[in-house]
């Protein structure tokens, strides 16, 4: 079985559809404004209380270089536990909407494109054709550099 094969939660940012492996998703929450952290990077919205644990929450749109939009009724926070080399990173990703869970076979995954996309290709593990469009599979361990991940507040 390929490392990219399995079930994914699809999420939307505007017209774009992305996916994260189900195995990293701890829970999906309705959006609520995080507690702001002064002088953090623009994509870091702040800390969200997730069952008594402070969880760093990022605006996925800003991180990917897309224009920010105000939260709406469909805005969700995906709470992820991402294994890094030295620790488990708990992270909230704010998405415009969560769509569905899909199954992906290894032979469906195409390599990440090097050009023609507005975000950095090292964030992309691959793309999959789905329902007449494309779903971009995130390389979660690369979404934040090791320096960015280390700078995030540890879960309390």
N, C-alpha and C positions, 0 to 999 in steps of 0.2 A: 504494500500500500504506500502510495506517495504521501509525503508530508503535507501536501496541499489537499489531499483527498479527505472528504468528510462533510460534516454539516456546518453551515455558516448562517449567521444572522445578517440579513441584508439591511442596509440603512441608506437613507437618501440625504443628499446635500444638494438642494436645488434639483436640477434634472439628472445629476450624476448618481449612480448607485454603487455603493461600496459594500464590502462584506468582511466580517471578522469571524474567526472560528468559534463555534458554539462552546468549545472546551475552555475558552478564556472568559466567557461571559458569566459573571456571578449573578447579576440581576439587571433588569431594565427598569428605570424609574421615570415617573413624570418629571418634567423639568421644574426645578425651583432654583432661584438665584443663589449661587454659591457665596460663601463668605470671602470677600475680596482679600487678596494678599498684596500689600503695597510693593511697588517696584518689581513685580514679577514680569515675565515676558508677556507680550500682547496676547498670545494664545492661551495663557493660563488665566482662567476665569476666577479661580480661587479654590476653596475647600468646600466640599459637600459632606454633610453628616450622613453616613450610610450605616445605619444600625449601630450608632455610637462610635463609629470610626471616622476620623477625618480623612477624606479621600480627595487628592488633587484632581481637579476637573478642568479639562481643556476644551476650548472651542475648536472643533475639528475643522471647521471652515477656515478660520484664521490660520491654523497650523498648516493647512494645505495651500494657503495663499488665495483663497476665495474671499469675496467680500462678506463681511459679517451681516447677519440679519437678526432682527429682534425675535426672541422666542415666540412661538405660536402654540396653539392647542395640541399639535402633533409632536412638538419638540420633546425629545427623550434624552436621558442620560444612560448610556451603557456603562455599567460598572464592570471593569475588566481586571483580571488578575493575570499579569503578563510575566512569564518567567524570563528573567535576565540572567546574565552570567553569575552575579553575586547575590541576587535577592529576587523576591517576588514583588513586582511593582503593581500596586493597586491604583487604578486610574479610572476616572470618569471621562467619557467622551460624549460631548454634546452633538447630537445629530438632529437634522430637521424633522426626521421621522424614522421609525423602524418599520420595515416592510414585512418580512417573512423569514422563515428558516428554509434554506434550500440545501439539497445534497449535491455535492460536486464530486465527479469522478476524475481521476488523474488525467485521463485522456481528453478531458474538456478544457484543461487549463492551458492557455497560450502564454508565451513569455510577455513580460512587461514591455510596453513600447518605449523606445528611447526618445522619441520626439512626438510632438503633436498633443501633448497633455499639459495642463496648467500646473501640475504638481510634480514634485521631484520623484523620478522613477525608482530611486532606492527604497521608497516607501511601499512599492508595489511588488507583491510576490508573483502576480500574474493576473490575467483577465479571463473571463468566462463569458461566452455568449449565452444570454438568457432572455427569453421572451422578446425577441426582436432587438435587443440592445446588448450592452456589455455590463458586466459586474466586475468591479476592480477589487481584487483580493489584497488586503493590507498585509504588509510585512510588519507586524506589530512591534517586534523587537527593534526595528529600525525607525519607527515613527518618531521616537525621541532619541537623540544621540545619547551616548553614555553620560556626557557632561550634563545634558538637559535632564535626564532621568535622575542623576545624582543630586541635582539642584532642587528637585521637587521635594516638598515636605514629606517626611516619613509618615506613614499612617499612624495615627495615635489610638 
